[in-house]
Amino acid sequence: MEITFSDARVWRYIFSSASKFMDSLLLTVNEEGLTVKGIDPSKTALIEFTIPKDSFDKFEIGGESTVQINLEEAGKVLRSVERDDKISLRWNESSITFIFENRGVPRYFTLPLQTEETQKIPELSLELGNTFKMPGDALYEGITGIEGVGEVLLIEGDEGMLKLRSESDLGEAEIVFSTEKGILEEAAVKNPGFSVSYGMEYFTYLKQPIKIAENAVLKAESDMPAELTLTFIQDAKLKYYVAPRAE
């Protein structure tokens, strides 16, 4: 099994972010491409990273395969990724090798695969009535601008507008994205006036992948999980689900 993708930074930031609140990820390849999934121990957040087969520079597999990767160890390896590195993965029944290559010089890191019982990750399909699309760096700046105020992120929306708000004893911070100002590229709001709160940390965990995403699509609804879809180079995508806070 060997696959090669042109931008190792995407992998670095996603795996690094996931390691802050997850222990392991399941990596699956088949004739359609690659899927990496993980869920945190509290079952508050779930990620699904996908790359279609045609987006790989090299995609040589001997059938469908699933391996479980320890995030702490993989995160240490991926921290060595440089800006222009491409990434290759090779694996067998007992180990996985990460290969980073820049200017024709490969670097090899081999890790043992986890052998304990494979975690169960549910399939999610949500019907959320409010959708907002914007550049990834705009959402990154919004989260960065208010994250220090409080532990709760309140998401609210109306026609043509998305509001992110945080408040605590220290005060209140708010950022507004709108189609009028041109930051929101799309805003489809079926339920104007909705309001829902989440743990702020679950969005700050994902700041680096959000920052390098070509675009970010946030779906939210009162009393429902949020769904954040990030699109990267060569149609790589990350779907991220966060459960709302219990009042």
N, C-alpha and C positions, 0 to 999 in steps of 0.2 A: 504494500500500500504506500503510495506517495502522492502528495498533492502540493502545488505551489501557487501562492497568491502574491500579487505584486506589491502590496503595501502592508508591511508587518506592523506598522503603528496601529492600525485598526484592531488587530489582535491584542497588542500590548495594552491598549486603553480599556478594551472590553474585559479582558481577563483580570487586569489590575482592579478595575471597578468592582467586578463580581467577587473578587477575593476579600473585599471589605465586609461582606455580609453573607457569603456562601462558602462552603467547604470544598465542593467539587462540582465539576461540570460533566455532562454526558456529551460526547462527540460521536455523531453518526454520519457515515457517508453511504450513499447509494447512487444509482444511476441518475438521479435528479440533482445531486450536489451534496452540500454539507449542511448539517444542522448541529448547533451546540446549544444545549438547554441546561438550565439550573434553577433551583428554587431554594430560598433561604430557610433555615430551620424553623422559623416562626410561621412559615407559609404566608408571609406578607408580600413578598416580591418574587416574580418569576421572570427570567430572561430567555429569549430564543433568538440566537444569532444564526442567520442563514446566508449561504452564498450559492448561487446556482452553478451547475457544472460548467457552463460555457464561460463563466467569469474567471476560471482558473487558468493560469499559464500552463499548468501541467495537472492532469487528473488521471492517475492510473490506479485503479482499484480492482480487486478480485472478487467483487460482489459486495453486498451490504455488510457493514462492520460497525460495531458500537464499542467504544472504550470509555472508561471513567477516569477523569484526570484530576489529580489533587491540585487545588488552586493555589495553595500556599507555595508549593514547589514550582509549579508552572509560572506563577507570578514572579518569582525570583529570576527565573530564566528570561522571561520576557522583558524584564527591566533593562536588559542589555541591548534591546532593539535600538538601532540608530535611525535617523530620519529617512534615509533612502533605502533601507533594507527591504528585501522581499523575504517571504517566509515559506519554508517547505516543511512538511510533516511526513515522517515515515513511522510506521508502527507495526508491531507483531503482537502475539498473545501476551507478552510479558513487559514490553517497554515501548516508549514513544520517543522519537528523536525530533527535536526542533532544530531547523537549519536556517540561519540568517545569512544572507549574502548581500554584499555591497561591493561594487567595483570588482567583481569576479573573485572575491575572497570569502569562502564560506566559513561559518562558525557553527560547531555541532554541540548540542546539549541533549543528553539522553537521560530519561527519567523512568523509573518503574511505574507500571500502571497499577491502579488500585484494584484489589482483588476481592474486597468485601462485597456484600450484596448490593446490587445496583439500586439506587434510589428511584422511587416512583415519582414521575413528574406529570401532573395532569395536563390534558389538552384544554385550552381555553378558547371560547368563542363568545364574545360579548356583543351585545347590541347597545351601542352608546350613541346618544342622539346629537352630540355636539362635537364638531371636528374643527381643529385649528392647525393651519400649516404655516411654518415660518422657517427662516434660515436657522441652522443649528447654532451658529455663534450668537444669534439674537437671544435664543432661549438660554444659552449658557450665561450670557451677561445678565439676564433677568434673574436667574437663580442666584448667581454670585452676588448680585446687588442687595438681596434681601435675606440671605441665609443666616447671617449673623444676628438677626433680631430675635428670632424665636424658634422653637422646636416644631412648630406646626406650619404647614404650607396650606393656605386656603386658595382653592381655584374657583373662580367665578367667571361667568360669561354671559354675554348678551349679544344681540345682533351686531356683527362686525367688530366685536371686542372680546378680548381675553384678559382677565385680571389675575395676577398672582399677588398674594398678600400674606404677610406674617406679622404677628403681634405678640407682645409679652409685656412684662413689667417694665422693660427697657423702653418700650414705645411701639410704634407701628411702622411698617414699611410696605410699600405697594408699588407695583409696576403694571402698566397698562399697555398691551399691544392692540393695535387697531388696524383695520383695513384702510381707514381714512388717512392714517399717517404712513401707510405703505409697508409697515413691518409684517403684518399678517398678510400672507399671500392668498390665503383662503380662510373663510370662516363660515361653516355650515352649522347653524344653530337651530335645532328643532325645539329646544326647551329653554328659551331665554329666561334669565334670572336664576339659573341653577347655581348651587353653591355646595362644595364638598371639600373636606379637609384630609390631609395626609401627613405622615411623619416627614418633616423636612429632610431628614438624613437620607431617606430613600431616593431623593432627587439629587442631593449633593454627591452621593456615591457615583452617579452617572455623568458628572460634569465633563470629564475629559472626552468620553465618546460623543457627548452632545456637541462639544466645541468643534470637533473635526467633521461632524456630519454635514453632508451637503444640504439636507433639510430635515426638519423635525415635524412630525404630525402628532398632535396631542388630542386624545379623545377623552372626554370626561362627562360625568352625569351625577346628579345628586345621589348619594348613598351607594355609589357603584365604584368598582376599581377603575383606576386610570389606565389608559393604554397609550404608551409613547412609542412611536415607530421612527427610527433613525435610519436614513439612507446614506450609504458611504460610496466610495469609489467602486466602479465595476458592479453596481447593483447588489453589493453586500448590504444586508439589513439587520437591524437589531430591533426586536419587539420586546417591550418592557412593561410589565403589569405590576401595579401597586394597589394593595387593598386600602380602602379608606380607614381612617382612625375611628375606633369605637368611642363614642361619647360617654 
